[in-house]
Amino acid sequence: MRLKGKVALVTGAGTGIGAAVTRRYVEEGARVVLTGRREALLTEVATPLGDAAVAFAADATDPAQMRAAADLARERFGSLDIVVANAGGHGGSGVADTDDESWQLSLDANLNSCFVTCREALPALIESRGSIVIVSSIAGLAAGPNVCGYVTTKHALVGLTKSLARDYGPKGVRVNCLCPGWVRTPMADHQMDELAARDAITRDEAYDLVTKDVPLRRPATSEEIADICLFLGSAESAIMTGSVIVADGGAMAVDLPTLAFG
């Protein structure tokens, strides 16, 4: 029960990593406020968890709604100790093909959602000397093709992590960044389906294709990423702040110019 007595706010909690984090946190004794824009999905995750979880439909880019989510955590459960800023998604295209609307969608989905969530939760986290886990991506460390909005905003989350850690560490707040590689989630499934349609293969074969040069030769599960979020939110990582944790099956360890020799 590594999170016994702790209260968490998880954004993007209706599916994928956010849903897995919510379940894992409750298993370890936490009580969780789940947020996201799709209420039905949040309720589906929260209902089996009983009184330990409450679904709160909210747009993570809306300051008033995220302030209300933080207030709900304190009113319902007595405090707010952990924020897992997981909401995100929109990728875009290459710079020349990205219009203003698409660019703004990327900023809102990945960067503004995290910034607003953290800002509105900070008063409660300072009070509890709490912790923030920012979910970025290995796209925050290297560029994939034709997703400039996603790559730029995920890189920005690394900078936001370090800025928060520097400014609020003296107030007792820890902030760490998690950069997963490919994870089997509904969002990744959609991308695999596009690749599968292009190459006339199955979804599983598409996952095999995108991880064929990754040392572990497979994507992560949401549960594996949730375990790392558990560590980062718990007292076991008490000395860590401003850290960037990579969870990618070894993808970032590969020297691309040597692939021909493999």
C-alpha positions as a LaTeX table, in Angstrom:
\begin{tabular}{lrrr}
\hline
Residue & $x$ (\AA) & $y$ (\AA) & $z$ (\AA) \\
\hline
Met1 & 0.00 & 0.00 & 0.00 \\
Arg2 & 2.62 & 2.49 & $-1.14$ \\
Leu3 & 0.09 & 5.30 & $-1.59$ \\
Lys4 & $-2.05$ & 4.71 & 1.48 \\
Gly5 & $-3.66$ & 7.98 & 2.55 \\
Lys6 & $-2.62$ & 9.81 & $-0.62$ \\
Val7 & $-4.98$ & 11.62 & $-3.00$ \\
Ala8 & $-4.24$ & 11.87 & $-6.72$ \\
Leu9 & $-5.57$ & 13.77 & $-9.70$ \\
Val10 & $-5.09$ & 11.99 & $-13.03$ \\
Thr11 & $-5.78$ & 13.69 & $-16.36$ \\
Gly12 & $-6.61$ & 11.78 & $-19.52$ \\
Ala13 & $-7.87$ & 9.03 & $-17.24$ \\
Gly14 & $-10.61$ & 7.54 & $-19.39$ \\
Thr15 & $-8.40$ & 5.19 & $-21.44$ \\
Gly16 & $-4.87$ & 3.90 & $-21.88$ \\
Ile17 & $-2.13$ & 5.03 & $-19.53$ \\
Gly18 & $-4.39$ & 7.31 & $-17.47$ \\
Ala19 & $-6.89$ & 4.54 & $-16.79$ \\
Ala20 & $-4.10$ & 2.13 & $-15.86$ \\
Val21 & $-2.53$ & 4.68 & $-13.50$ \\
Thr22 & $-5.88$ & 5.23 & $-11.81$ \\
Arg23 & $-6.38$ & 1.52 & $-11.19$ \\
Arg24 & $-2.80$ & 1.04 & $-9.99$ \\
Tyr25 & $-2.98$ & 3.98 & $-7.61$ \\
Val26 & $-6.21$ & 2.73 & $-6.07$ \\
Glu27 & $-4.68$ & $-0.75$ & $-5.67$ \\
Glu28 & $-1.87$ & 0.88 & $-3.69$ \\
Gly29 & $-4.22$ & 2.73 & $-1.35$ \\
Ala30 & $-4.74$ & 6.10 & $-3.04$ \\
Arg31 & $-8.00$ & 7.85 & $-3.72$ \\
Val32 & $-8.22$ & 9.35 & $-7.18$ \\
Val33 & $-10.07$ & 12.09 & $-9.03$ \\
Leu34 & $-10.17$ & 11.10 & $-12.70$ \\
Thr35 & $-10.50$ & 13.81 & $-15.32$ \\
Gly36 & $-10.98$ & 13.81 & $-19.06$ \\
Arg37 & $-13.42$ & 15.15 & $-21.61$ \\
Arg38 & $-15.40$ & 11.94 & $-22.13$ \\
Glu39 & $-17.53$ & 11.36 & $-19.06$ \\
Ala40 & $-18.76$ & 7.91 & $-20.06$ \\
Leu41 & $-15.21$ & 6.54 & $-20.28$ \\
Leu42 & $-14.26$ & 8.09 & $-16.94$ \\
Thr43 & $-17.30$ & 6.54 & $-15.29$ \\
Glu44 & $-16.45$ & 3.16 & $-16.78$ \\
Val45 & $-13.02$ & 3.32 & $-15.14$ \\
Ala46 & $-14.19$ & 4.78 & $-11.82$ \\
Thr47 & $-17.26$ & 2.68 & $-11.09$ \\
Pro48 & $-15.47$ & $-0.62$ & $-10.29$ \\
Leu49 & $-13.16$ & 1.26 & $-7.93$ \\
Gly50 & $-16.00$ & 2.29 & $-5.63$ \\
Asp51 & $-15.55$ & 5.13 & $-3.16$ \\
Ala52 & $-11.82$ & 5.37 & $-3.89$ \\
Ala53 & $-12.37$ & 7.07 & $-7.25$ \\
Val54 & $-14.55$ & 9.88 & $-8.54$ \\
Ala55 & $-15.00$ & 10.80 & $-12.20$ \\
Phe56 & $-14.97$ & 14.50 & $-13.05$ \\
Ala57 & $-15.45$ & 15.46 & $-16.70$ \\
Ala58 & $-13.17$ & 18.41 & $-17.45$ \\
Asp59 & $-11.07$ & 19.96 & $-20.18$ \\
Ala60 & $-7.48$ & 20.08 & $-18.95$ \\
Thr61 & $-6.88$ & 23.34 & $-20.82$ \\
Asp62 & $-9.64$ & 25.13 & $-18.91$ \\
Pro63 & $-8.30$ & 26.81 & $-15.75$ \\
Ala64 & $-11.67$ & 27.00 & $-14.01$ \\
Gln65 & $-12.42$ & 23.33 & $-14.63$ \\
Met66 & $-8.99$ & 22.16 & $-13.45$ \\
Arg67 & $-9.20$ & 24.38 & $-10.39$ \\
Ala68 & $-12.54$ & 22.74 & $-9.66$ \\
Ala69 & $-10.96$ & 19.29 & $-10.08$ \\
Ala70 & $-8.23$ & 20.14 & $-7.55$ \\
Asp71 & $-10.83$ & 21.57 & $-5.18$ \\
Leu72 & $-12.92$ & 18.40 & $-5.55$ \\
Ala73 & $-9.95$ & 16.27 & $-4.49$ \\
Arg74 & $-9.53$ & 18.29 & $-1.31$ \\
Glu75 & $-13.26$ & 18.52 & $-0.56$ \\
Arg76 & $-13.98$ & 14.84 & $-1.20$ \\
Phe77 & $-10.79$ & 13.25 & 0.10 \\
Gly78 & $-9.12$ & 15.89 & 2.27 \\
Ser79 & $-5.98$ & 16.77 & 0.29 \\
Leu80 & $-4.23$ & 16.63 & $-3.06$ \\
Asp81 & $-0.86$ & 14.87 & $-2.98$ \\
Ile82 & $-0.13$ & 13.68 & $-6.52$ \\
Val83 & $-0.93$ & 14.95 & $-10.00$ \\
Val84 & $-0.38$ & 12.72 & $-13.01$ \\
Ala85 & $-0.53$ & 15.06 & $-16.02$ \\
Asn86 & $-1.24$ & 12.51 & $-18.73$ \\
Ala87 & $-3.70$ & 14.20 & $-21.09$ \\
Gly88 & $-2.43$ & 14.60 & $-24.64$ \\
Gly89 & $-2.61$ & 13.37 & $-28.18$ \\
His90 & $-2.74$ & 15.54 & $-31.28$ \\
Gly91 & 0.26 & 15.13 & $-33.59$ \\
Gly92 & $-0.15$ & 17.25 & $-36.71$ \\
Ser93 & 2.15 & 16.96 & $-39.72$ \\
Gly94 & 5.37 & 18.46 & $-41.07$ \\
Val95 & 5.92 & 22.18 & $-40.53$ \\
Ala96 & 5.05 & 23.22 & $-44.10$ \\
Asp97 & 1.78 & 21.28 & $-43.94$ \\
Thr98 & 0.68 & 22.33 & $-40.45$ \\
Asp99 & $-1.93$ & 25.08 & $-40.43$ \\
Asp100 & $-2.60$ & 27.37 & $-37.48$ \\
Glu101 & $-5.56$ & 25.35 & $-36.27$ \\
Ser102 & $-3.63$ & 22.08 & $-36.21$ \\
Trp103 & $-0.69$ & 23.75 & $-34.46$ \\
Gln104 & $-3.00$ & 25.14 & $-31.79$ \\
Leu105 & $-4.59$ & 21.72 & $-31.28$ \\
Ser106 & $-1.15$ & 20.27 & $-30.59$ \\
Leu107 & $-0.31$ & 23.05 & $-28.15$ \\
Asp108 & $-3.60$ & 22.61 & $-26.30$ \\
Ala109 & $-3.61$ & 18.81 & $-26.21$ \\
Asn110 & $-0.05$ & 18.28 & $-25.04$ \\
Leu111 & 1.43 & 21.44 & $-23.53$ \\
Asn112 & $-1.33$ & 23.78 & $-22.41$ \\
Ser113 & $-3.28$ & 20.93 & $-20.80$ \\
Cys114 & $-0.27$ & 20.06 & $-18.64$ \\
Phe115 & 0.64 & 23.67 & $-17.85$ \\
Val116 & $-2.90$ & 24.56 & $-16.76$ \\
Thr117 & $-3.32$ & 21.37 & $-14.72$ \\
Cys118 & $-0.05$ & 21.92 & $-12.86$ \\
Arg119 & $-0.67$ & 25.61 & $-12.26$ \\
Glu120 & $-4.13$ & 25.10 & $-10.83$ \\
Ala121 & $-2.99$ & 22.18 & $-8.63$ \\
Leu122 & 0.14 & 23.88 & $-7.26$ \\
Pro123 & $-1.46$ & 25.60 & $-4.24$ \\
Ala124 & $-2.74$ & 22.24 & $-2.99$ \\
Leu125 & 0.52 & 20.46 & $-3.80$ \\
Ile126 & 2.57 & 23.09 & $-1.96$ \\
Glu127 & 0.32 & 22.59 & 1.05 \\
Ser128 & 0.77 & 18.80 & 0.95 \\
Arg129 & 4.40 & 18.87 & $-0.25$ \\
Gly130 & 3.22 & 16.71 & $-3.09$ \\
Ser131 & 4.41 & 15.32 & $-6.40$ \\
Ile132 & 3.73 & 15.81 & $-10.11$ \\
Val133 & 4.31 & 13.17 & $-12.78$ \\
Ile134 & 4.32 & 14.66 & $-16.28$ \\
Val135 & 3.80 & 12.11 & $-19.05$ \\
Ser136 & 5.73 & 13.16 & $-22.14$ \\
Ser137 & 7.12 & 10.72 & $-24.74$ \\
Ile138 & 10.38 & 9.74 & $-26.41$ \\
Ala139 & 9.04 & 12.24 & $-28.97$ \\
Gly140 & 10.13 & 14.73 & $-26.31$ \\
Leu141 & 13.71 & 13.59 & $-26.86$ \\
Ala142 & 13.87 & 12.81 & $-30.58$ \\
Ala143 & 11.74 & 13.55 & $-33.66$ \\
Gly144 & 9.41 & 11.21 & $-35.47$ \\
Pro145 & 8.40 & 11.96 & $-39.06$ \\
Asn146 & 5.75 & 14.55 & $-39.91$ \\
Val147 & 4.45 & 15.24 & $-36.40$ \\
Cys148 & 6.04 & 18.60 & $-35.64$ \\
Gly149 & 3.29 & 19.66 & $-33.24$ \\
Tyr150 & 3.57 & 16.49 & $-31.18$ \\
Val151 & 7.38 & 16.53 & $-31.15$ \\
Thr152 & 7.61 & 20.21 & $-30.23$ \\
Thr153 & 5.07 & 20.07 & $-27.43$ \\
Lys154 & 6.44 & 16.84 & $-25.96$ \\
His155 & 9.91 & 18.43 & $-25.91$ \\
Ala156 & 8.37 & 21.42 & $-24.16$ \\
Leu157 & 7.04 & 19.17 & $-21.39$ \\
Val158 & 10.62 & 18.26 & $-20.49$ \\
Gly159 & 11.39 & 21.97 & $-20.10$ \\
Leu160 & 8.23 & 22.52 & $-18.08$ \\
Thr161 & 9.23 & 19.66 & $-15.78$ \\
Lys162 & 12.62 & 21.19 & $-15.08$ \\
Ser163 & 11.22 & 24.68 & $-14.56$ \\
Leu164 & 8.62 & 23.40 & $-12.09$ \\
Ala165 & 11.21 & 21.30 & $-10.27$ \\
Arg166 & 13.58 & 24.24 & $-9.88$ \\
Asp167 & 10.96 & 26.73 & $-8.74$ \\
Tyr168 & 8.86 & 24.56 & $-6.43$ \\
Gly169 & 11.38 & 22.09 & $-5.02$ \\
Pro170 & 12.17 & 24.55 & $-2.21$ \\
Lys171 & 8.47 & 24.44 & $-1.37$ \\
Gly172 & 8.54 & 20.63 & $-1.15$ \\
Val173 & 6.96 & 19.80 & $-4.52$ \\
Arg174 & 8.65 & 17.14 & $-6.66$ \\
Val175 & 8.16 & 17.10 & $-10.45$ \\
Asn176 & 9.39 & 14.33 & $-12.74$ \\
Cys177 & 8.87 & 13.54 & $-16.40$ \\
Leu178 & 8.16 & 10.12 & $-17.91$ \\
Cys179 & 8.95 & 9.49 & $-21.58$ \\
Pro180 & 7.38 & 6.25 & $-22.85$ \\
Gly181 & 8.03 & 4.75 & $-26.26$ \\
Trp182 & 5.30 & 2.79 & $-28.03$ \\
Val183 & 2.57 & 1.73 & $-25.60$ \\
Arg184 & $-0.46$ & $-0.40$ & $-26.47$ \\
Thr185 & $-3.25$ & 2.16 & $-26.00$ \\
Pro186 & $-6.34$ & 3.07 & $-28.03$ \\
Met187 & $-4.44$ & 6.03 & $-29.51$ \\
Ala188 & $-1.51$ & 3.83 & $-30.55$ \\
Asp189 & $-3.93$ & 1.19 & $-31.86$ \\
His190 & $-5.36$ & 3.80 & $-34.22$ \\
Gln191 & $-1.88$ & 4.62 & $-35.51$ \\
Met192 & $-1.12$ & 0.92 & $-35.94$ \\
Asp193 & $-4.36$ & 0.47 & $-37.87$ \\
Glu194 & $-3.29$ & 3.20 & $-40.30$ \\
Leu195 & 0.07 & 1.50 & $-40.77$ \\
Ala196 & $-1.61$ & $-1.90$ & $-41.13$ \\
Ala197 & $-3.93$ & $-0.58$ & $-43.83$ \\
Arg198 & $-1.00$ & 0.93 & $-45.70$ \\
Asp199 & 1.05 & $-2.27$ & $-45.67$ \\
Ala200 & $-1.81$ & $-4.82$ & $-45.74$ \\
Ile201 & $-0.81$ & $-6.33$ & $-42.38$ \\
Thr202 & $-2.53$ & $-6.87$ & $-39.04$ \\
Arg203 & $-2.43$ & $-4.52$ & $-36.07$ \\
Asp204 & $-0.14$ & $-6.90$ & $-34.17$ \\
Glu205 & 2.18 & $-7.07$ & $-37.16$ \\
Ala206 & 2.23 & $-3.27$ & $-37.24$ \\
Tyr207 & 3.34 & $-3.18$ & $-33.59$ \\
Asp208 & 6.02 & $-5.72$ & $-34.48$ \\
Leu209 & 7.13 & $-3.50$ & $-37.35$ \\
Val210 & 7.52 & $-0.33$ & $-35.29$ \\
Thr211 & 9.46 & $-2.15$ & $-32.56$ \\
Lys212 & 11.63 & $-4.40$ & $-34.73$ \\
Asp213 & 14.75 & $-2.32$ & $-33.98$ \\
Val214 & 13.88 & $-1.76$ & $-30.31$ \\
Pro215 & 16.07 & $-3.97$ & $-28.08$ \\
Leu216 & 13.11 & $-5.53$ & $-26.24$ \\
Arg217 & 11.27 & $-5.98$ & $-29.56$ \\
Arg218 & 7.83 & $-5.03$ & $-28.20$ \\
Pro219 & 5.71 & $-2.09$ & $-27.08$ \\
Ala220 & 4.94 & $-1.44$ & $-23.42$ \\
Thr221 & 1.60 & $-2.12$ & $-21.82$ \\
Ser222 & $-0.29$ & 0.66 & $-20.06$ \\
Glu223 & 0.16 & $-1.27$ & $-16.83$ \\
Glu224 & 3.95 & $-1.21$ & $-17.17$ \\
Ile225 & 3.88 & 2.57 & $-17.55$ \\
Ala226 & 1.49 & 2.83 & $-14.61$ \\
Asp227 & 4.01 & 1.00 & $-12.42$ \\
Ile228 & 6.59 & 3.69 & $-13.18$ \\
Cys229 & 4.04 & 6.42 & $-12.40$ \\
Leu230 & 3.45 & 4.64 & $-9.10$ \\
Phe231 & 7.16 & 4.79 & $-8.27$ \\
Leu232 & 7.40 & 8.46 & $-9.24$ \\
Gly233 & 4.35 & 9.36 & $-7.17$ \\
Ser234 & 5.43 & 7.41 & $-4.10$ \\
Ala235 & 7.92 & 8.06 & $-1.31$ \\
Glu236 & 10.26 & 5.54 & $-2.94$ \\
Ser237 & 11.36 & 8.32 & $-5.33$ \\
Ala238 & 11.55 & 10.97 & $-2.59$ \\
Ile239 & 14.95 & 12.30 & $-3.68$ \\
Met240 & 14.01 & 12.58 & $-7.35$ \\
Thr241 & 12.86 & 15.81 & $-8.95$ \\
Gly242 & 13.52 & 17.32 & $-12.36$ \\
Ser243 & 14.32 & 13.84 & $-13.65$ \\
Val244 & 13.44 & 12.55 & $-17.12$ \\
Ile245 & 12.69 & 8.82 & $-17.05$ \\
Val246 & 12.71 & 6.91 & $-20.34$ \\
Ala247 & 10.54 & 3.78 & $-20.63$ \\
Asp248 & 10.88 & 2.68 & $-24.25$ \\
Gly249 & 12.15 & $-0.89$ & $-24.36$ \\
Gly250 & 15.60 & 0.46 & $-25.14$ \\
Ala251 & 14.67 & 2.44 & $-28.26$ \\
Met252 & 16.69 & 5.52 & $-27.29$ \\
Ala253 & 19.75 & 3.32 & $-26.65$ \\
Val254 & 19.98 & 2.39 & $-30.34$ \\
Asp255 & 22.61 & 4.12 & $-32.48$ \\
Leu256 & 20.65 & 4.56 & $-35.72$ \\
Pro257 & 23.68 & 4.76 & $-38.07$ \\
Thr258 & 24.73 & 1.26 & $-36.93$ \\
Leu259 & 21.42 & $-0.48$ & $-37.74$ \\
Ala260 & 22.88 & $-1.82$ & $-40.98$ \\
Phe261 & 25.42 & $-3.80$ & $-38.93$ \\
Gly262 & 22.78 & $-5.43$ & $-36.72$ \\
\hline
\end{tabular}
